[in-house]
Amino acid sequence: ADVQTVIERQWWKLAQEIVAKSHEAKVDLSSPVRSAVREIKSKADTLLRSLDPLAGKPKPVSPAFQWAQNSTHLIMSVKFTARWNAPGALEAKDVKVNFTDSTFNFEGIGEHSNNKYTYTLNLDFFDRIVAEGCRWKAASVGKLDVTVQKKWARKWPRLLRNKKKKISNMHFWMELQDKLESTLANLGTASNSPFTCQDKGKVYCLPSDSCKAADDCASCAGKTTLNQESFQCVGLPTERGTVTFKDADMQPGTVGGTIKVSKAKVEHDVSHYAVYWGTAEKKLDSVDRIADLPVTGQDIEWSLDKKTLIPEGATHFVVHTRNDLGEHETGNSAPVVDGVWPSGKATGLSFDDRDGEQGEVSGTVTIQKAEDESRVTHYVLSWGKSKGAKVGKDAHISDVPVTGNAVTHYISVNTKPPKGAQYILAFSKNEHGELPEPVA
């Protein structure tokens, strides 16, 4: 009979006889015997646990976690166990994670040592966070990785709103913090927040990092309006961003490419960067806004579609910082430079090799001027693997300035062309780039 079946039916005497005979036959039954015994023991333990009227219901546990911070984010690791150095569940199921502007809430169910646990962690943060910018993911070995975006880039003095609240399984992530410390080097440590001021029956003044009476926002520099809902003195943005643009459209009369907005030095009171058509001095109110870009804590790049027409009167891109109360009264601008390909390619190219040595060249390259040189500043000489393509990174020979006539360039004695070079190419060039089609 199969020894596992015998054990499962609890025919212990027969099972012992089978094991005894296995020794005589030199057959190892360790694995099936141990497996069958473990299964019976597990069922017996389950039966004993069922005597408890609460058996089968997950036990509530506050999971252990550690945290660190950089200038813009909190980084947390949550472990599915009551103590950081203790074993726990390898995974959590039915996970629920929620962020608000001030809290983090986690719940999940895990199993360890034949027991089920409900892991619950609720944190009230010291300062405001951006719920939309927060992220979480399941990590290896029974952990949850959490990244929390701070509302304002600054150093927090602690994690929790209530400095007297103690969480026994909360740990400071010293190893990670040592790596992040450089991001906090030039930042002061906050003393207050809207939440700590609210707990004192006051409102928060961000410029002075202080709590004020609700009727005293007039003394909060630049933030003289009371927002009772957020427990803050508020006002228009105090800092401006900057904008740059490089046209990649290369057709006359239209533009398209990357608008880069460099973030304001301080973004505490900025929610968006509004980009407009305008002049060097101001935006054009008669033209629709180009883009309204949410703050990310980093510089922002935004793509303007190619073949975009430049509105009448527009000479610049203008960026204004803004928040719910409005825009900074002045913006910063960058000129709208319409990038255009060179106006034409050279009409001819000749080269007379005078070197005489195999594998080497030397002589004068003559470039016949383009019929229209109005938008050509140079002819770029390159080694070519074909009549239309350069050999690669070693292709460049020289940039030859236009003169209004045919121009020349001398290739010195004993010059060895790069591997694969079969042609000399001349590309027309201006400040916006090279014309893709060369003359060979």
Secondary structure, DSSP 8 states (H G I E B T S, - for coil): --HHHHHHTT-HHHHHHHHHHHHHTT---HHHHHHHHHHHHHHHHHHHHTTSTTTTS-EEE--EEEEEE-SSEEEEEEESSSSTTS---S--EEEEEEE-SSEEEEEEEEEETTEEEEEEEEEEBSS-B-GGG-EEEEETTTEEEEEEEBSS-SB-S-SBS-TT---TTEEE-HHHHHHHGGGGTT--B----HHHHHHTT-EEETTTTEEE-GGGGGGSTT--EEETTTTEEE-S-----EEEEEE---STTEEEEEEEEE--S--TT--EEEEEEE-SS-B-TTS--SEEEE--SS-EEEEEEEEEE--TT--EEEEEEEETTEE-SS-EEEE-------S---SEEEE-----STT-EEEEEEEE--S--TT--EEEEEEESSSS-B-STT-EEEEEE--SS-EEEEEEEEE---TT--EEEEEEEETTEE-SS-B-
